[in-house]
Amino acid sequence: MTLRFDVWLKEQQSRQDEIGELARIPSMSGPESTPSRRVVDEHHNWVDIVIKMVDARHIPVFNDAWQEFLSAKQAAQGASD
């Protein structure tokens, strides 16, 4: 199973840093998934959510969180191989 950002972010809610703060924002619960034949660009969907937020200071925090998520996703995929 591939790690998804919404699952990873929810696990970060107890952190006492900016990523934890971002994870606790209700609008960061994730994009609604709709069935599609197209490949879903998870990053693009999340960027849309972050851009719609009023507070622009969350953009660099999201970028940091996304990089941590990619590292965790890569580690999880390496462990399952």
Protein Blocks (a to p, Z undefined) as FASTA:
>chain_A
ZZdfklmmmmmmmpccfklmmmmpmklnopcddddfbdcdfklmmmmmmmmpmblmlmmm
mmmmmmmmmmmmmmmmmmmZZ
